[in-house]
Structures are given as structure tokens and as C-alpha cells.
Amino acid sequence: MLAEMATNVDAARLLALRAAAMIDAGVPAEMEAAMAKYFACEAAVNVCRQAVQIHGANGVTTEYPVEKLAREAIIVPIPEGTTQIQQLIIGRALTGIAAF
């Protein structure tokens, strides 16, 4: 589980860094930014859920920070466009067809 969690965190970081580098270079990066947000938000939720599972019953008590992180991760995909909105942006960039 730790290996999967670490891989997801690193992949999310690299996607975000690629989008940021493109933006810094003045290159349009709407799709890359959407990919980074989509993947990072989903990874955060999954990694936090796995962390809660690793901690067992302690993972849902307020004595451990993993409980708070899991609660916060669940709402991360909502601001600035839900996961589904990010997927629509990516799909539009890939196909040129707007879903709505």
C-alpha cells in the first residue's frame, strides 16, 4: 500500500510541475492543468483512504492527523471544478468536441 501511495503522490506532483512549467513558459496548458488537478485530487482521496485503513480503528479517531486529512481530501475535488468537470476539459482538449 505504501508503494502505491508514494507512486500516486509522486505522479500527482510531476503532473502539477509539468503544468506549472508550461504556464511559466507561456505555453497554453489548460488540458495539462486539468489533468494535474483531476489526478492529484483523486490520488489525495485514495491515498488518505489507504492511510486510514493502515491506521485501522485509530484512523478514524481525532487523536491521529490522518482522520482530518481524510476528511479534507474528500472535499478537495469540489472547488475550482469537480473531477467530472476536469474530465470534460480533458476530453474537449483531446477531441475538440464540447460535451455541453
All heavy atoms as an XYZ file, in Angstrom:
731
protein
N       0.818     -1.198      0.000
C       0.000      0.000      0.000
C       0.861      1.262      0.000
O       0.537      2.232     -0.691
C      -0.929      0.022      1.216
C      -2.073     -0.969      1.141
S      -3.076     -0.967      2.632
C      -4.272      0.252      2.205
N       1.929      1.242      0.781
C       2.799      2.427      0.846
C       3.435      2.722     -0.510
O       3.562      3.893     -0.895
C       3.863      2.244      1.917
C       3.364      2.227      3.358
C       4.509      1.929      4.317
C       2.688      3.535      3.714
N       3.822      1.670     -1.231
C       4.434      1.874     -2.545
C       3.433      2.508     -3.506
O       3.774      3.444     -4.254
C       4.936      0.545     -3.104
N       2.206      2.041     -3.488
C       1.165      2.607     -4.349
C       0.878      4.056     -3.961
O       0.747      4.932     -4.830
C      -0.109      1.776     -4.230
C      -1.231      2.282     -5.114
C      -2.508      1.467     -4.973
O      -2.478      0.377     -4.361
O      -3.536      1.943     -5.470
N       0.818      4.309     -2.664
C       0.559      5.661     -2.194
C       1.677      6.612     -2.618
O       1.407      7.712     -3.129
C       0.412      5.653     -0.670
C      -0.823      4.919     -0.173
S      -0.751      4.462      1.569
C      -0.919      6.047      2.358
N       2.915      6.195     -2.440
C       4.054      7.036     -2.813
C       4.092      7.294     -4.312
O       4.391      8.409     -4.756
C       5.359      6.390     -2.349
N       3.770      6.284     -5.098
C       3.752      6.432     -6.557
C       2.688      7.429     -6.987
O       2.931      8.283     -7.851
C       3.520      5.073     -7.231
O       4.565      4.181     -6.838
C       3.499      5.201     -8.742
N       1.501      7.342     -6.390
C       0.427      8.280     -6.733
C       0.775      9.712     -6.347
O       0.503     10.649     -7.103
C      -0.884      7.849     -6.072
C      -1.583      6.762     -6.847
O      -1.594      6.775     -8.070
N      -2.172      5.820     -6.137
N       1.374      9.891     -5.192
C       1.769     11.234     -4.759
C       2.822     11.807     -5.713
O       2.741     12.969     -6.134
C       2.276     11.223     -3.299
C       2.943     12.542     -2.930
C       1.132     10.913     -2.354
N       3.804     10.995     -6.090
C       4.854     11.471     -6.984
C       4.303     11.777     -8.377
O       4.667     12.787     -8.983
C       5.992     10.445     -7.065
C       7.277     11.050     -7.589
O       7.576     12.213     -7.250
O       7.976     10.365     -8.358
N       3.414     10.933     -8.876
C       2.816     11.178    -10.187
C       2.004     12.475    -10.179
O       2.068     13.261    -11.132
C       1.934      9.997    -10.591
N       1.260     12.708     -9.108
C       0.486     13.950     -8.996
C       1.410     15.159     -8.979
O       1.149     16.166     -9.643
C      -0.374     13.914     -7.734
N       2.497     15.045     -8.231
C       3.470     16.147     -8.155
C       4.068     16.437     -9.539
O       4.182     17.593     -9.947
C       4.582     15.798     -7.166
C       5.625     16.891     -7.014
C       6.745     16.515     -6.058
N       6.241     16.278     -4.707
C       6.284     15.097     -4.084
N       6.812     14.053     -4.672
N       5.801     14.979     -2.870
N       4.429     15.401    -10.258
C       5.038     15.591    -11.574
C       4.054     16.193    -12.573
O       4.436     17.038    -13.396
C       5.597     14.265    -12.086
C       6.817     13.749    -11.316
C       7.167     12.333    -11.755
C       7.996     14.682    -11.480
N       2.792     15.778    -12.536
C       1.786     16.371    -13.415
C       1.620     17.860    -13.113
O       1.527     18.687    -14.025
C       0.444     15.654    -13.259
C       0.318     14.312    -13.969
C      -0.921     13.562    -13.478
C       0.259     14.505    -15.467
N       1.595     18.209    -11.829
C       1.453     19.611    -11.447
C       2.679     20.424    -11.876
O       2.543     21.553    -12.376
C       1.234     19.726     -9.944
N       3.856     19.864    -11.706
C       5.080     20.567    -12.112
C       5.130     20.777    -13.620
O       5.576     21.833    -14.093
C       6.315     19.803    -11.631
C       6.575     19.847    -10.129
C       7.713     18.898     -9.752
C       6.885     21.270     -9.683
N       4.665     19.790    -14.390
C       4.646     19.950    -15.851
C       3.708     21.079    -16.244
O       4.063     21.942    -17.057
C       4.213     18.654    -16.534
C       4.144     18.812    -18.063
C       3.671     17.577    -18.755
N       2.276     17.330    -18.436
C       1.498     16.522    -19.130
N       1.978     15.858    -20.169
N       0.246     16.339    -18.805
N       2.517     21.109    -15.673
C       1.560     22.165    -15.993
C       2.113     23.531    -15.585
O       2.016     24.498    -16.349
C       0.228     21.898    -15.297
N       2.726     23.606    -14.417
C       3.294     24.875    -13.953
C       4.433     25.343    -14.854
O       4.544     26.537    -15.167
C       3.791     24.729    -12.511
N       5.277     24.411    -15.298
C       6.384     24.775    -16.190
C       5.860     25.303    -17.524
O       6.404     26.270    -18.074
C       7.295     23.569    -16.412
N       4.796     24.681    -18.027
C       4.211     25.152    -19.282
C       3.640     26.552    -19.112
O       3.841     27.422    -19.972
C       3.132     24.176    -19.758
C       3.673     22.847    -20.230
S       2.375     21.667    -20.659
C       1.777     22.403    -22.192
N       2.950     26.784    -18.015
C       2.362     28.100    -17.759
C       3.466     29.141    -17.607
O       3.382     30.234    -18.178
C       1.452     28.048    -16.519
C       0.220     27.198    -16.819
C       1.064     29.450    -16.061
C      -0.598     26.811    -15.606
N       4.530     28.805    -16.878
C       5.662     29.723    -16.715
C       6.319     30.053    -18.049
O       6.822     31.163    -18.239
C       6.709     29.134    -15.768
C       6.289     29.180    -14.313
O       5.297     29.888    -13.993
O       6.929     28.496    -13.494
N       6.309     29.089    -18.975
C       6.918     29.296    -20.294
C       5.976     30.012    -21.260
O       6.343     30.271    -22.404
C       7.353     27.951    -20.875
N       4.760     30.304    -20.801
C       3.804     30.989    -21.665
C       3.095     30.074    -22.645
O       2.486     30.540    -23.603
N       3.168     28.777    -22.408
C       2.528     27.795    -23.281
C       1.140     27.482    -22.718
O       0.993     27.261    -21.513
C       3.371     26.493    -23.335
C       2.707     25.429    -24.169
C       4.774     26.798    -23.843
N       0.110     27.465    -23.569
C      -1.217     27.108    -23.070
C      -1.194     25.710    -22.434
O      -0.633     24.774    -22.992
C      -2.099     27.112    -24.330
C      -1.373     27.975    -25.304
C       0.094     27.792    -25.006
N      -1.795     25.600    -21.267
C      -1.730     24.333    -20.535
C      -3.069     23.981    -19.888
O      -3.105     23.402    -18.812
C      -0.633     24.408    -19.482
N      -4.164     24.319    -20.572
C      -5.476     24.040    -19.993
C      -5.667     22.543    -19.747
O      -6.091     22.137    -18.666
C      -6.593     24.565    -20.889
C      -7.972     24.356    -20.288
C      -9.089     24.871    -21.172
O      -8.977     24.779    -22.405
O     -10.084     25.346    -20.603
N      -5.334     21.721    -20.722
C      -5.504     20.279    -20.567
C      -4.558     19.727    -19.500
O      -4.962     18.930    -18.651
C      -5.268     19.539    -21.885
C      -5.470     18.029    -21.743
S      -5.220     17.094    -23.254
C      -3.443     17.095    -23.349
N      -3.310     20.163    -19.520
C      -2.332     19.668    -18.555
C      -2.701     20.059    -17.124
O      -2.540     19.272    -16.186
C      -0.934     20.163    -18.913
C      -0.370     19.536    -20.169
C      -0.928     20.094    -21.479
O      -1.661     21.096    -21.451
O      -0.625     19.513    -22.534
N      -3.204     21.284    -16.957
C      -3.640     21.723    -15.630
C      -4.844     20.911    -15.165
O      -4.931     20.522    -13.996
C      -3.969     23.213    -15.639
N      -5.772     20.636    -16.080
C      -6.940     19.820    -15.734
C      -6.512     18.398    -15.375
O      -7.045     17.803    -14.434
C      -7.938     19.812    -16.886
N      -5.562     17.853    -16.132
C      -5.057     16.507    -15.818
C      -4.412     16.473    -14.439
O      -4.637     15.541    -13.663
C      -4.025     16.058    -16.855
C      -4.569     15.660    -18.172
S      -3.195     15.207    -19.246
C      -4.054     14.340    -20.524
N      -3.628     17.494    -14.138
C      -2.950     17.550    -12.841
C      -3.967     17.649    -11.706
O      -3.860     16.931    -10.706
C      -1.992     18.742    -12.800
N      -4.962     18.509    -11.851
C      -5.969     18.669    -10.792
C      -6.798     17.401    -10.644
O      -7.041     16.936     -9.525
C      -6.882     19.845    -11.065
C      -7.877     20.043     -9.922
C      -8.696     21.297    -10.091
C      -9.523     21.620     -8.874
N     -10.405     20.587     -8.395
N      -7.217     16.834    -11.753
C      -8.019     15.605    -11.722
C      -7.254     14.481    -11.030
O      -7.737     13.870    -10.084
C      -8.404     15.223    -13.152
C      -8.829     13.801    -13.349
C      -9.922     13.271    -12.661
C      -8.164     12.970    -14.236
C     -10.315     11.961    -12.853
C      -8.554     11.669    -14.433
C      -9.632     11.163    -13.738
O     -10.023      9.859    -13.927
N      -6.032     14.235    -11.476
C      -5.262     13.122    -10.923
C      -4.882     13.377     -9.469
O      -5.001     12.490     -8.620
C      -4.004     12.864    -11.755
C      -3.276     11.624    -11.319
C      -3.653     10.390    -11.800
C      -2.236     11.691    -10.408
C      -3.005      9.230    -11.379
C      -1.579     10.554     -9.987
C      -1.966      9.320    -10.479
N      -4.431     14.591     -9.170
C      -3.987     14.892     -7.802
C      -5.135     14.808     -6.799
O      -4.955     14.286     -5.693
C      -3.344     16.280     -7.753
N      -6.300     15.290     -7.177
C      -7.449     15.226     -6.258
C      -7.863     13.783     -6.006
O      -8.114     13.387     -4.865
C      -8.616     16.028     -6.822
S      -8.362     17.803     -6.758
N      -7.953     12.992     -7.068
C      -8.321     11.589     -6.901
C      -7.252     10.832     -6.113
O      -7.563      9.996     -5.267
C      -8.547     10.936     -8.269
C      -9.767     11.466     -8.996
C     -11.060     11.261     -8.225
O     -11.311     10.137     -7.751
O     -11.819     12.234     -8.083
N      -5.988     11.139     -6.385
C      -4.895     10.486     -5.654
C      -4.952     10.845     -4.179
O      -4.753      9.991     -3.317
C      -3.546     10.884     -6.255
N      -5.244     12.096     -3.864
C      -5.321     12.521     -2.462
C      -6.403     11.747     -1.716
O      -6.187     11.271     -0.604
C      -5.593     14.026     -2.377
N      -7.558     11.605     -2.347
C      -8.652     10.862     -1.718
C      -8.235      9.409     -1.502
O      -8.405      8.858     -0.407
C      -9.937     10.958     -2.562
C     -11.009     10.011     -2.041
C     -10.453     12.390     -2.580
N      -7.679      8.785     -2.528
C      -7.298      7.374     -2.429
C      -6.177      7.156     -1.416
O      -6.214      6.212     -0.625
C      -6.898      6.831     -3.799
C      -8.078      6.734     -4.737
O      -9.210      6.551     -4.307
N      -7.819      6.873     -6.018
N      -5.181      8.015     -1.441
C      -4.059      7.882     -0.509
C      -4.535      8.065      0.935
O      -4.135      7.312      1.829
C      -2.936      8.881     -0.865
C      -1.925      9.017      0.257
C      -2.241      8.449     -2.148
N      -5.398      9.038      1.164
C      -5.901      9.253      2.531
C      -6.768      8.092      2.999
O      -6.698      7.687      4.160
C      -6.663     10.563      2.611
S      -5.560     11.999      2.602
N      -7.562      7.546      2.110
C      -8.369      6.374      2.488
C      -7.472      5.195      2.834
O      -7.740      4.454      3.782
C      -9.329      6.014      1.369
C     -10.504      6.955      1.296
C     -11.535      6.513      0.298
N     -12.667      7.429      0.354
C     -13.477      7.664     -0.652
N     -13.297      7.037     -1.799
N     -14.490      8.486     -0.522
N      -6.415      5.013      2.062
C      -5.481      3.932      2.368
C      -4.772      4.190      3.695
O      -4.541      3.264      4.465
C      -4.468      3.770      1.237
C      -5.076      3.140     -0.007
C      -4.099      3.080     -1.162
O      -3.389      4.044     -1.432
N      -4.059      1.944     -1.829
N      -4.444      5.440      3.969
C      -3.790      5.781      5.236
C      -4.709      5.471      6.413
O      -4.261      4.951      7.438
C      -3.383      7.257      5.247
N      -5.992      5.792      6.266
C      -6.958      5.465      7.314
C      -6.996      3.956      7.518
O      -6.999      3.468      8.648
C      -8.359      6.019      6.974
C      -9.431      5.439      7.892
C      -8.361      7.541      7.050
N      -6.997      3.212      6.419
C      -7.032      1.752      6.513
C      -5.777      1.211      7.208
O      -5.857      0.312      8.034
C      -7.165      1.140      5.120
C      -7.381     -0.353      5.146
C      -7.643     -0.917      3.762
O      -7.775     -0.171      2.790
N      -7.705     -2.222      3.658
N      -4.639      1.767      6.891
C      -3.387      1.345      7.521
C      -3.448      1.573      9.033
O      -2.988      0.747      9.813
C      -2.181      2.080      6.901
C      -1.903      1.541      5.500
C      -0.936      1.944      7.775
C      -0.899      2.351      4.704
N      -4.037      2.693      9.434
C      -4.134      3.013     10.858
C      -5.217      2.209     11.573
O      -5.303      2.246     12.798
C      -4.398      4.518     11.045
C      -3.190      5.353     10.874
N      -2.674      5.672      9.645
C      -2.378      5.934     11.781
C      -1.605      6.419      9.801
N      -1.399      6.594     11.092
N      -6.062      1.532     10.831
C      -7.127      0.741     11.445
C      -8.115      1.632     12.179
O      -8.437      2.718     11.731
N      -8.579      1.173     13.325
C      -9.571      1.932     14.094
C      -9.028      3.299     14.515
O      -9.788      4.258     14.653
C     -10.007      1.140     15.322
N      -7.731      3.403     14.703
C      -7.135      4.691     15.074
C      -7.260      5.714     13.946
O      -7.181      6.916     14.192
C      -5.663      4.524     15.442
C      -5.483      3.783     16.738
O      -6.294      3.910     17.639
N      -4.436      2.990     16.833
N      -7.427      5.251     12.721
C      -7.519      6.147     11.576
C      -8.764      7.007     11.556
O      -8.820      7.984     10.822
N      -9.762      6.652     12.347
C     -10.993      7.443     12.372
C     -11.145      8.229     13.668
O     -12.176      8.851     13.897
C     -12.237      6.557     12.129
C     -12.225      5.999     10.722
C     -12.335      5.451     13.153
N     -10.132      8.213     14.504
C     -10.186      8.994     15.741
C      -9.456     10.311     15.540
O      -8.553     10.423     14.708
C      -9.528      8.232     16.915
O      -8.127      8.101     16.651
C     -10.156      6.867     17.126
N      -9.843     11.299     16.308
C      -9.213     12.616     16.181
C      -7.834     12.661     16.829
O      -7.162     13.689     16.755
C     -10.112     13.708     16.797
O     -10.399     13.365     18.155
C     -11.411     13.841     16.026
N      -7.410     11.561     17.430
C      -6.084     11.516     18.044
C      -4.965     11.473     16.997
O      -3.822     11.803     17.293
C      -5.967     10.286     18.952
C      -6.877     10.325     20.152
C      -6.802      9.045     20.967
O      -5.690      8.476     21.082
O      -7.845      8.628     21.477
N      -5.299     11.070     15.778
C      -4.309     10.949     14.718
C      -4.662     11.908     13.586
O      -5.829     12.031     13.202
C      -4.256      9.510     14.192
C      -3.709      8.533     15.199
C      -4.530      7.941     16.154
C      -2.360      8.208     15.203
C      -4.028      7.059     17.093
C      -1.841      7.320     16.134
C      -2.680      6.753     17.071
O      -2.164      5.878     17.993
N      -3.679     12.583     13.012
C      -3.967     13.560     11.954
C      -4.536     12.945     10.679
O      -5.124     13.651      9.865
C      -2.615     14.225     11.695
C      -1.588     13.340     12.291
C      -2.262     12.544     13.357
N      -4.405     11.645     10.505
C      -4.888     11.012      9.282
C      -6.404     11.174      9.136
O      -6.916     11.300      8.024
C      -4.456      9.523      9.224
C      -5.185      8.682     10.255
C      -4.666      8.954      7.843
N      -7.112     11.229     10.231
C      -8.578     11.404     10.184
C      -8.922     12.758      9.570
O      -9.775     12.860      8.686
C      -9.136     11.282     11.609
C     -10.625     11.585     11.740
C     -10.933     13.039     12.043
O     -10.057     13.749     12.564
O     -12.062     13.469     11.742
N      -8.248     13.807     10.005
C      -8.507     15.155      9.473
C      -8.096     15.245      8.005
O      -8.810     15.827      7.187
C      -7.754     16.199     10.295
C      -8.012     17.616      9.831
C      -7.283     18.629     10.687
C      -7.657     20.017     10.212
N      -6.545     20.911     10.158
N      -6.966     14.669      7.665
C      -6.500     14.699      6.278
C      -7.479     13.982      5.352
O      -7.734     14.434      4.238
C      -5.108     14.079      6.176
C      -3.995     14.845      6.884
C      -2.712     14.022      6.906
C      -3.770     16.191      6.218
N      -8.035     12.870      5.821
C      -9.003     12.124      5.005
C     -10.264     12.957      4.781
O     -10.791     13.007      3.658
C      -9.338     10.799      5.672
N     -10.741     13.619      5.821
C     -11.933     14.478      5.670
C     -11.664     15.603      4.686
O     -12.497     15.924      3.835
C     -12.361     15.053      7.013
C     -13.200     14.129      7.849
C     -13.788     14.807      9.081
N     -12.757     15.226     10.028
C     -12.477     16.491     10.330
N     -13.135     17.471      9.769
N     -11.528     16.783     11.205
N     -10.492     16.220      4.795
C     -10.156     17.336      3.913
C      -9.968     16.871      2.474
O     -10.342     17.580      1.538
C      -8.908     18.040      4.427
C      -9.154     18.794      5.718
C      -7.886     19.388      6.312
O      -6.789     19.116      5.798
O      -8.007     20.124      7.309
N      -9.378     15.697      2.287
C      -9.138     15.193      0.936
C     -10.438     14.952      0.189
O     -10.506     15.146     -1.028
C      -8.314     13.904      0.990
N     -11.465     14.552      0.898
C     -12.739     14.256      0.248
C     -13.346     15.502     -0.394
O     -13.979     15.411     -1.446
C     -13.719     13.612      1.252
C     -13.218     12.212      1.618
C     -15.136     13.552      0.696
C     -13.938     11.575      2.770
N     -13.118     16.676      0.190
C     -13.713     17.890     -0.377
C     -12.789     18.611     -1.359
O     -13.214     19.543     -2.021
C     -14.180     18.867      0.725
C     -13.007     19.351      1.554
C     -15.254     18.260      1.581
C     -13.320     20.553      2.403
N     -11.546     18.178     -1.483
C     -10.596     18.845     -2.382
C     -11.070     18.891     -3.834
O     -10.894     19.910     -4.505
C      -9.190     18.200     -2.268
C      -8.275     18.637     -3.387
C      -8.578     18.525     -0.929
N     -11.683     17.839     -4.377
C     -12.088     17.900     -5.782
C     -13.210     18.902     -6.081
O     -13.459     19.215     -7.241
C     -12.584     16.479     -6.074
C     -11.975     15.621     -5.033
C     -11.836     16.499     -3.828
N     -13.878     19.440     -5.091
C     -15.065     20.262     -5.334
C     -14.741     21.693     -5.787
O     -15.248     22.146     -6.808
C     -15.993     20.242     -4.106
C     -16.473     18.812     -3.879
C     -17.168     21.194     -4.288
C     -17.173     18.577     -2.573
N     -13.893     22.459     -5.085
C     -13.617     23.831     -5.553
C     -12.884     23.832     -6.900
O     -12.197     22.889     -7.227
C     -12.717     24.412     -4.462
C     -12.791     23.493     -3.311
C     -13.209     22.161     -3.844
N     -13.057     24.893     -7.650
C     -12.381     25.060     -8.941
C     -12.772     24.002     -9.959
O     -12.044     23.736    -10.904
C     -10.846     25.044     -8.762
C     -10.315     26.067     -7.807
C     -10.467     27.485     -8.313
O     -10.412     27.698     -9.529
O     -10.655     28.373     -7.480
N     -13.889     23.357     -9.793
C     -14.344     22.368    -10.769
C     -14.197     20.956    -10.255
O     -13.127     20.545     -9.836
N     -15.284     20.221    -10.280
C     -15.258     18.845     -9.800
C     -14.419     17.972    -10.720
O     -14.020     18.380    -11.812
C     -16.678     18.272     -9.731
O     -17.203     18.206    -11.067
C     -17.582     19.104     -8.853
N     -14.196     16.752    -10.288
C     -13.452     15.786    -11.095
C     -14.088     15.630    -12.468
O     -13.387     15.579    -13.482
C     -13.404     14.430    -10.356
O     -12.683     14.612     -9.139
C     -12.733     13.364    -11.187
N     -15.410     15.577    -12.506
C     -16.100     15.398    -13.791
C     -15.885     16.600    -14.709
O     -15.744     16.426    -15.924
C     -17.601     15.155    -13.558
C     -17.918     13.820    -12.923
C     -17.639     13.774    -11.420
O     -17.569     14.808    -10.741
N     -17.463     12.574    -10.894
N     -15.823     17.794    -14.160
C     -15.549     18.985    -14.978
C     -14.134     18.902    -15.552
O     -13.911     19.214    -16.734
C     -15.735     20.280    -14.160
C     -17.183     20.442    -13.728
C     -15.244     21.495    -14.930
C     -18.182     20.567    -14.865
N     -13.182     18.479    -14.736
C     -11.808     18.329    -15.231
C     -11.765     17.303    -16.355
O     -11.061     17.486    -17.355
C     -10.866     17.937    -14.090
C     -10.811     18.914    -12.935
C     -10.556     20.347    -13.354
O      -9.728     20.633    -14.203
N     -11.285     21.271    -12.755
N     -12.522     16.219    -16.223
C     -12.570     15.203    -17.271
C     -13.178     15.769    -18.552
O     -12.712     15.452    -19.651
C     -13.371     13.989    -16.796
C     -12.657     13.188    -15.733
C     -13.522     12.102    -15.134
O     -14.732     12.242    -15.018
N     -12.880     11.015    -14.739
N     -14.189     16.617    -18.421
C     -14.775     17.255    -19.605
C     -13.770     18.166    -20.294
O     -13.690     18.199    -21.528
C     -16.033     18.042    -19.215
C     -17.256     17.219    -18.831
C     -18.364     18.124    -18.315
C     -17.747     16.400    -20.015
N     -12.996     18.909    -19.524
C     -11.969     19.793    -20.095
C     -10.929     18.971    -20.840
O     -10.529     19.309    -21.962
C     -11.312     20.645    -18.988
C     -12.325     21.641    -18.417
C     -10.067     21.367    -19.503
C     -11.878     22.324    -17.139
N     -10.496     17.868    -20.254
C      -9.507     16.992    -20.889
C     -10.086     16.393    -22.168
O      -9.439     16.394    -23.226
C      -9.048     15.883    -19.921
C      -8.322     16.494    -18.717
C      -8.155     14.873    -20.636
C      -8.174     15.542    -17.543
N     -11.312     15.895    -22.096
C     -11.953     15.303    -23.273
C     -12.106     16.297    -24.404
O     -11.863     15.969    -25.569
N     -12.491     17.529    -24.066
C     -12.630     18.567    -25.083
C     -11.283     18.877    -25.732
O     -11.177     19.040    -26.943
C     -13.237     19.829    -24.474
C     -13.454     20.932    -25.512
C     -14.035     22.193    -24.896
N     -13.094     22.713    -23.917
C     -13.438     23.297    -22.773
N     -14.716     23.421    -22.447
N     -12.527     23.763    -21.952
N     -10.235     18.929    -24.915
C      -8.900     19.219    -25.453
C      -8.417     18.083    -26.368
O      -7.748     18.332    -27.363
C      -7.912     19.439    -24.305
N      -8.755     16.860    -26.012
C      -8.311     15.718    -26.807
C      -9.083     15.551    -28.111
O      -8.519     15.180    -29.145
C      -8.426     14.417    -25.997
C      -7.476     14.288    -24.812
C      -7.838     13.077    -23.971
C      -6.033     14.196    -25.303
N     -10.388     15.841    -28.067
C     -11.240     15.581    -29.238
C     -11.665     16.815    -29.986
O     -12.074     16.737    -31.144
C     -12.514     14.824    -28.814
O     -13.295     15.672    -27.961
C     -12.181     13.515    -28.121
N     -11.629     17.969    -29.316
C     -12.135     19.192    -29.924
C     -13.647     19.289    -29.861
O     -14.243     20.198    -30.424
N     -14.282     18.347    -29.176
C     -15.737     18.312    -29.078
C     -16.147     18.648    -27.649
O     -15.706     17.998    -26.705
C     -16.287     16.917    -29.456
C     -15.872     16.563    -30.880
C     -17.802     16.857    -29.292
C     -16.135     15.098    -31.235
N     -17.006     19.662    -27.511
C     -17.511     20.028    -26.193
C     -18.640     19.076    -25.812
O     -19.486     18.758    -26.634
C     -17.990     21.465    -26.190
N     -18.668     18.651    -24.573
C     -19.702     17.731    -24.104
C     -21.002     18.460    -23.791
O     -22.031     17.838    -23.650
C     -19.217     16.984    -22.873
N     -20.950     19.760    -23.652
C     -22.174     20.526    -23.365
C     -22.102     21.879    -24.007
O     -21.151     22.316    -24.526
C     -22.430     20.653    -21.857
C     -21.269     21.197    -21.081
C     -21.144     22.558    -20.866
C     -20.297     20.347    -20.556
C     -20.080     23.068    -20.130
C     -19.238     20.851    -19.831
C     -19.126     22.203    -19.618
